[in-house]
Amino acid sequence: MKQNRALKKKNLKILIIGGGIAGLTTLISLRKRSSDAEITLVDHRDFHLKIPRLHEVLRNPSPPIKIPFKDIEDRFKSRFVKADISLTRDAIEGIASSQRLIISGESIDFDYLVLASGLSDPIGAPETPGCLSLKDFVEGDLEPLLNPKTKTQKSGGDIVSIVGAGPTGVQFAFELMDYFERIGDPRSIHVIDAGERPLANFPSRVSEYVLDRMAQRGIKHHPCQRLVSSKPRELILEDRAGSQHQHRSGITVRLTSAPPFTTFPVNLFGQALINNRSFTRVYITGDLAQFKGPIAPAVSAQSAVRKGKLIASNILKSQNWFPLLRPYLHQDRGYIVTLGGRDAVGWIGSRGHIVTGSFALGLREMVDKQYDLLLEGIDTFIV
Ligand SMILES: Cc1cc2nc3c(=O)[nH]c(=O)nc-3n(C[C@H](O)[C@H](O)[C@H](O)COP(=O)(O)OP(=O)(O)OC[C@H]3O[C@@H](n4cnc5c(N)ncnc54)[C@H](O)[C@@H]3O)c2cc1C
């Protein structure tokens, strides 16, 4: 109690490692409810990346998917420090125990630490020979990547292959179809899928809708095919019986999820359990949090926003004499995948409630807009 009184007298110091969706939501929610907290954000990039909207680079040459942390610093009266933090359990235990992080000789002290460094870096994945990756689309110039007049691509035929049929692979397949149609050079789009159906983690009706739309648009689905090796214009695929064959491809985009996937266990309130020790002043949020309970929070942008808000609330509540912390027990309320600029499919409310077409697209755009507003300081999320 004495310690709590002491904390109230001085400004609360909060250090957030990771400025992704969960980290920024925590920062913004803290700032809205505590004008004098001293908040420091550390990230290894200069900018926040709106990951769920990466496919928009194919619609618009400069979509607003990168927000410089400098802007966040000014907008929400916080401090940004660029640094790549070692995220091993021992390193985090050391930082948590000493309540300070040393960066380039400077000691950053904190009362509360929030770890929000995500599951894996979608644009930092190791490169696959002969394949484009998300990094190429986010950091590169689309023209030389996809320009139909480029001789090397033409010599590989007009096939564009997407490896991976999760939400990102499916979204990119339709966006690429739209892109090549728009520039007047239609290509044959192929989706290489290790599973039996696209969007395997979604209800089967969602996959059926996607397969139907793929067939309508002429996108070819190759189920149960694993990528074994690749080089420019040639992939070696293996089916479930173990037989391998060659797949010619002018452009290949690899959009499978990228390990390593590091997670940190948390208790019911999002507090860290590191090396079997409980740290009540260290909260873990977003995809990094691994909660083993009756209802495990999903690994999604929606969930990252809700976890970020919850952690901000719990940090402020832990200042009270009798802190009534909120539990992590919540689930996703929906997930919608776009199929180009005119169609979408997913579920909303419960996994049995499937939405499609322009209605689904409108809902998806609304959620994207909600997040844009949050980054402006206007919170319309109901949690
Ligand atoms: C390509 C793709 C598309 C997706 N599409 C959707 C979608 O349509 N809908 C949906 O609901 N979900 C989607 N998701 C999932 C969603 O993006 C994640 O669940 C969400 O981003 C998790 O938020 P986070 O804050 O936990 O992590 P992230 O958003 O990954 O943020 C982590 C942050 O930590 C920083 N960081 C990482 N390591 C370090 C380090 N060592 N030191 C310092 N900083 C570090 C990173 O730079 C980053 O800013 C998608 C994911 C991917 C990869």
The ligand as an SDF file (V2000), in Angstrom:
LIG
                    3D

 53 58  0  0  0  0  0  0  0  0999 V2000
    0.1030  -10.1700  -43.4790 C   0  0  0  0  0  0  0  0  0  0  0  0
   -0.8600  -10.1780  -42.3450 C   0  0  0  0  0  0  0  0  0  0  0  0
   -2.1880   -9.8360  -42.5690 C   0  0  0  0  0  0  0  0  0  0  0  0
   -3.0970   -9.8300  -41.5190 C   0  0  0  0  0  0  0  0  0  0  0  0
   -4.4070   -9.4930  -41.7470 N   0  0  0  0  0  0  0  0  0  0  0  0
   -5.2770   -9.4460  -40.7300 C   0  0  0  0  0  0  0  0  0  0  0  0
   -6.6330   -9.0690  -40.9410 C   0  0  0  0  0  0  0  0  0  0  0  0
   -7.0580   -8.8100  -42.0750 O   0  0  0  0  0  0  0  0  0  0  0  0
   -7.4760   -9.0040  -39.8690 N   0  0  0  0  0  0  0  0  0  0  0  0
   -7.0350   -9.3100  -38.6100 C   0  0  0  0  0  0  0  0  0  0  0  0
   -7.8360   -9.2370  -37.6520 O   0  0  0  0  0  0  0  0  0  0  0  0
   -5.7620   -9.6820  -38.3750 N   0  0  0  0  0  0  0  0  0  0  0  0
   -4.8730   -9.7500  -39.3970 C   0  0  0  0  0  0  0  0  0  0  0  0
   -3.5820  -10.1340  -39.1730 N   0  0  0  0  0  0  0  0  0  0  0  0
   -3.1380  -10.4050  -37.7960 C   0  0  0  0  0  0  0  0  0  0  0  0
   -2.8190   -9.0750  -37.1000 C   0  0  0  0  0  0  0  0  0  0  0  0
   -2.0930   -8.2200  -37.9500 O   0  0  0  0  0  0  0  0  0  0  0  0
   -2.0450   -9.3500  -35.8370 C   0  0  0  0  0  0  0  0  0  0  0  0
   -2.8300  -10.2140  -35.0280 O   0  0  0  0  0  0  0  0  0  0  0  0
   -1.7510   -8.0350  -35.0930 C   0  0  0  0  0  0  0  0  0  0  0  0
   -0.9490   -7.1840  -35.8920 O   0  0  0  0  0  0  0  0  0  0  0  0
   -1.0480   -8.3160  -33.7730 C   0  0  0  0  0  0  0  0  0  0  0  0
   -0.7280   -7.1010  -33.1780 O   0  0  0  0  0  0  0  0  0  0  0  0
    0.5350   -6.9880  -32.1920 P   0  0  0  0  0  0  0  0  0  0  0  0
    0.5580   -5.5670  -31.7480 O   0  0  0  0  0  0  0  0  0  0  0  0
    0.4950   -8.0640  -31.1860 O   0  0  0  0  0  0  0  0  0  0  0  0
    1.7970   -7.2870  -33.1010 O   0  0  0  0  0  0  0  0  0  0  0  0
    2.3460   -6.5050  -34.3690 P   0  0  0  0  0  0  0  0  0  0  0  0
    1.2530   -5.7320  -35.0120 O   0  0  0  0  0  0  0  0  0  0  0  0
    3.0720   -7.5410  -35.1360 O   0  0  0  0  0  0  0  0  0  0  0  0
    3.3750   -5.4560  -33.7650 O   0  0  0  0  0  0  0  0  0  0  0  0
    4.5910   -5.8160  -33.1770 C   0  0  0  0  0  0  0  0  0  0  0  0
    5.4830   -4.5700  -33.1010 C   0  0  0  0  0  0  0  0  0  0  0  0
    6.6370   -4.8930  -32.3410 O   0  0  0  0  0  0  0  0  0  0  0  0
    7.7980   -4.4430  -33.0120 C   0  0  0  0  0  0  0  0  0  0  0  0
    8.8860   -5.3510  -32.6540 N   0  0  0  0  0  0  0  0  0  0  0  0
    8.9600   -6.6820  -32.9190 C   0  0  0  0  0  0  0  0  0  0  0  0
   10.0910   -7.1990  -32.4220 N   0  0  0  0  0  0  0  0  0  0  0  0
   10.7350   -6.1690  -31.8170 C   0  0  0  0  0  0  0  0  0  0  0  0
   11.9690   -6.0820  -31.1250 C   0  0  0  0  0  0  0  0  0  0  0  0
   12.7880   -7.1440  -30.9580 N   0  0  0  0  0  0  0  0  0  0  0  0
   12.3490   -4.8810  -30.6160 N   0  0  0  0  0  0  0  0  0  0  0  0
   11.5630   -3.7810  -30.7940 C   0  0  0  0  0  0  0  0  0  0  0  0
   10.3810   -3.8240  -31.4580 N   0  0  0  0  0  0  0  0  0  0  0  0
    9.9670   -5.0070  -31.9580 C   0  0  0  0  0  0  0  0  0  0  0  0
    7.4100   -4.5220  -34.5010 C   0  0  0  0  0  0  0  0  0  0  0  0
    8.2080   -3.6480  -35.2830 O   0  0  0  0  0  0  0  0  0  0  0  0
    5.9540   -4.1080  -34.4640 C   0  0  0  0  0  0  0  0  0  0  0  0
    5.7960   -2.7100  -34.5840 O   0  0  0  0  0  0  0  0  0  0  0  0
   -2.6630  -10.1740  -40.2190 C   0  0  0  0  0  0  0  0  0  0  0  0
   -1.3280  -10.5450  -39.9980 C   0  0  0  0  0  0  0  0  0  0  0  0
   -0.4330  -10.5520  -41.0510 C   0  0  0  0  0  0  0  0  0  0  0  0
    0.9990  -10.9420  -40.8000 C   0  0  0  0  0  0  0  0  0  0  0  0
  1  2  1  0
  2  3  1  0
  2 52  2  0
  3  4  2  0
  4  5  1  0
  4 50  1  0
  5  6  2  0
  6  7  1  0
  6 13  1  0
  7  8  2  0
  7  9  1  0
  9 10  1  0
 10 11  2  0
 10 12  1  0
 12 13  2  0
 13 14  1  0
 14 15  1  0
 14 50  1  0
 15 16  1  0
 16 17  1  0
 16 18  1  0
 18 19  1  0
 18 20  1  0
 20 21  1  0
 20 22  1  0
 22 23  1  0
 23 24  1  0
 24 25  2  0
 24 26  1  0
 24 27  1  0
 27 28  1  0
 28 29  2  0
 28 30  1  0
 28 31  1  0
 31 32  1  0
 32 33  1  0
 33 34  1  0
 33 48  1  0
 34 35  1  0
 35 36  1  0
 35 46  1  0
 36 37  1  0
 36 45  1  0
 37 38  2  0
 38 39  1  0
 39 40  1  0
 39 45  2  0
 40 41  1  0
 40 42  2  0
 42 43  1  0
 43 44  2  0
 44 45  1  0
 46 47  1  0
 46 48  1  0
 48 49  1  0
 50 51  2  0
 51 52  1  0
 52 53  1  0
M  END
$$$$
